[in-house]
Amino acid sequence: RVLFRSTRSLPAGTRTITATYGGDAGTESSSAVTLIDVAQAATTLTLTGPVSATTGEVVTYRATLSPASAGGTVTLKVNGIALGSCTAVAGACDLTTSFAAATVFEVAASYAGDENHLASDSLVKTVTVTLAPPPFEPLKPQTISFTAPQTSLGIGLKLSLTGTASSALQIGRAHV
C-alpha cells in the first residue's frame, strides 16, 4: 500500500495519476494508473455597500469572493436586472451604479465561476433611494425702487412711498 500526498492544488477536471515502482532485488518494477475527478471549489460571494442613496448619486458596491483565489466575472443586479459587471482579481472587485427613481431597490451580485470555482450569488440587499435635493440656486441681485406721489412736502405732512423690486415683486407701502 502506498499513500500519496501532495501540497500542490490540482485544477478541476479529470486527472490521470500514475504511480511507478522501480523495483528492487526481490521485487519486479511495476506501475499503476488511475483517474481521479477534482471538483470545482465552492465559493461564497459577499456584497457590501450602502443601504441608502439619493437619486442620481453614484454608489459603489464591493463584491468579495471566498476563496480569494476565485477570479472572473461578477455581475451587479438591481431588481433582478443585470446593470454592469467587473472582473474579480484576488477575489474582489467594485461595481458602481446610480438610481434614477426614489423607491426601494433589491441589489445583488452573481459570480459566474471559473474553471476551478463554482458560481455563486450574494444575498440580496435592500436599498432605499430618496429624492436628491434640488440644485442650489444662488439668490439673484434685486434692485428696489421707491416712488413718491409728490416731490415736496410741508412740515408735519406724511409721505407715502411705494416700492417695487426688479423682479416685479410688489414690496409694499411705507408711510414716513
C-alpha positions as CSV (number, residue, x, y, z in Angstrom):
1,R,0.0,0.0,0.0
2,V,1.2,3.5,-0.9
3,L,0.0,6.8,0.4
4,F,0.4,9.8,-1.8
5,R,0.1,13.3,-0.5
6,S,0.6,16.5,-2.5
7,T,0.8,20.1,-1.3
8,R,0.1,21.3,-4.8
9,S,-3.5,22.0,-5.9
10,L,-4.8,20.2,-8.9
11,P,-7.1,22.1,-11.3
12,A,-10.7,20.9,-11.5
13,G,-11.4,18.2,-14.0
14,T,-10.5,14.5,-14.6
15,R,-6.8,13.9,-13.8
16,T,-4.6,10.9,-14.5
17,I,-2.4,9.7,-11.7
18,T,0.5,7.3,-12.5
19,A,2.4,5.5,-9.8
20,T,5.7,3.8,-10.7
21,Y,7.8,1.5,-8.6
22,G,11.3,0.9,-9.9
23,G,11.7,-2.5,-8.2
24,D,14.5,-4.0,-6.2
25,A,16.4,-7.2,-5.9
26,G,13.4,-9.2,-4.7
27,T,10.5,-7.4,-6.4
28,E,9.9,-6.5,-10.0
29,S,9.2,-3.0,-11.1
30,S,5.5,-2.1,-11.6
31,S,3.2,0.8,-12.3
32,A,-0.5,1.7,-12.0
33,V,-2.7,4.3,-13.5
34,T,-5.9,5.7,-12.0
35,L,-8.2,8.6,-12.9
36,I,-9.4,11.0,-10.3
37,D,-12.1,13.7,-10.6
38,V,-11.1,17.0,-9.0
39,A,-14.3,19.0,-8.3
40,Q,-14.6,22.8,-8.6
41,A,-14.3,24.6,-5.3
42,A,-17.5,26.1,-3.8
43,T,-17.5,29.9,-3.5
44,T,-19.2,32.5,-1.3
45,L,-20.0,35.9,-2.7
46,T,-20.5,38.8,-0.3
47,L,-21.8,42.2,-1.5
48,T,-21.1,45.3,0.7
49,G,-22.2,48.8,0.1
50,P,-24.7,51.5,1.1
51,V,-28.3,50.7,2.0
52,S,-29.5,54.2,1.2
53,A,-28.8,56.7,-1.6
54,T,-30.3,59.7,-3.3
55,T,-31.4,59.8,-6.9
56,G,-28.5,60.4,-9.3
57,E,-25.9,59.7,-6.6
58,V,-23.1,57.3,-7.8
59,V,-22.8,54.4,-5.3
60,T,-20.1,51.7,-5.2
61,Y,-20.6,48.1,-4.1
62,R,-17.7,45.8,-3.3
63,A,-18.0,42.1,-4.4
64,T,-15.8,39.8,-2.3
65,L,-15.3,36.1,-3.2
66,S,-14.1,33.4,-0.9
67,P,-11.8,31.7,-1.5
68,A,-9.8,34.7,-2.7
69,S,-8.2,32.6,-5.5
70,A,-11.6,32.8,-7.3
71,G,-11.5,35.1,-10.3
72,G,-13.7,36.0,-13.2
73,T,-16.9,38.0,-13.9
74,V,-19.1,39.4,-11.1
75,T,-22.4,40.9,-12.3
76,L,-24.4,43.6,-10.4
77,K,-28.2,43.1,-10.5
78,V,-30.8,45.6,-9.5
79,N,-34.3,44.2,-9.1
80,G,-33.0,41.1,-10.9
81,I,-31.8,43.0,-14.0
82,A,-28.0,43.0,-14.8
83,L,-26.7,46.5,-14.8
84,G,-22.9,46.0,-15.0
85,S,-20.0,43.7,-14.3
86,C,-16.5,43.7,-13.1
87,T,-13.6,41.2,-13.1
88,A,-12.6,39.8,-9.7
89,V,-8.9,40.0,-9.0
90,A,-7.6,38.4,-5.8
91,G,-11.2,37.6,-5.0
92,A,-12.7,41.2,-5.1
93,C,-13.9,43.9,-7.4
94,D,-16.0,47.1,-7.3
95,L,-19.3,47.8,-9.1
96,T,-20.8,51.3,-9.4
97,T,-24.4,52.4,-10.3
98,S,-26.8,55.2,-9.7
99,F,-30.6,55.2,-9.2
100,A,-33.0,57.4,-11.2
101,A,-36.1,56.8,-9.1
102,A,-36.9,57.4,-5.4
103,T,-38.1,53.9,-4.3
104,V,-36.8,50.7,-2.7
105,F,-34.5,48.5,-4.8
106,E,-33.1,45.0,-4.4
107,V,-29.4,44.8,-5.2
108,A,-27.4,41.6,-5.5
109,A,-24.4,40.2,-7.3
110,S,-23.7,37.0,-9.2
111,Y,-20.4,35.3,-9.7
112,A,-20.1,33.3,-13.0
113,G,-17.5,30.9,-11.7
114,D,-14.3,29.9,-13.4
115,E,-12.5,26.6,-14.4
116,N,-11.7,25.9,-10.7
117,H,-14.5,27.6,-8.8
118,L,-18.3,27.2,-8.8
119,A,-20.7,30.0,-9.5
120,S,-22.4,31.7,-6.5
121,D,-24.8,34.6,-5.7
122,S,-24.7,37.1,-2.9
123,L,-27.5,37.8,-0.5
124,V,-30.0,40.5,-1.7
125,K,-29.5,44.0,-0.1
126,T,-32.5,46.3,0.2
127,V,-31.5,49.9,-0.8
128,T,-33.8,52.8,-0.1
129,V,-33.4,55.7,-2.6
130,T,-34.8,59.2,-1.8
131,L,-35.1,62.2,-3.9
132,A,-31.9,64.3,-4.2
133,P,-32.4,67.9,-3.0
134,P,-32.8,70.4,-5.9
135,P,-29.6,72.0,-7.0
136,F,-28.7,75.2,-5.1
137,E,-29.6,78.4,-7.0
138,P,-27.9,81.5,-5.6
139,L,-30.1,84.5,-5.0
140,K,-30.3,86.9,-7.8
141,P,-29.4,90.5,-7.1
142,Q,-32.5,92.7,-6.7
143,T,-32.9,96.4,-7.1
144,I,-35.7,98.1,-5.2
145,S,-37.0,101.4,-6.2
146,F,-39.5,103.6,-4.4
147,T,-41.9,106.2,-5.9
148,A,-43.5,109.0,-4.1
149,P,-46.7,110.7,-5.4
150,Q,-45.3,114.2,-4.6
151,T,-41.8,115.6,-4.7
152,S,-42.1,118.1,-1.9
153,L,-43.9,118.1,1.4
154,G,-44.7,120.6,4.0
155,I,-43.6,120.2,7.7
156,G,-45.8,117.7,9.5
157,L,-47.2,116.1,6.4
158,K,-46.9,112.3,5.8
159,L,-45.0,110.9,2.9
160,S,-46.3,107.7,1.3
161,L,-43.8,105.6,-0.7
162,T,-44.5,102.5,-2.9
163,G,-41.6,100.1,-3.5
164,T,-41.1,97.6,-6.4
165,A,-38.3,95.0,-6.8
166,S,-36.5,94.4,-10.1
167,S,-38.2,91.0,-10.2
168,A,-41.6,92.9,-10.4
169,L,-42.5,91.8,-6.9
170,Q,-44.5,94.5,-5.1
171,I,-42.7,95.4,-1.9
172,G,-45.5,97.3,-0.2
173,R,-46.1,100.8,1.1
174,A,-44.2,102.8,3.7
175,H,-45.5,105.8,5.5
176,V,-42.9,108.2,6.7
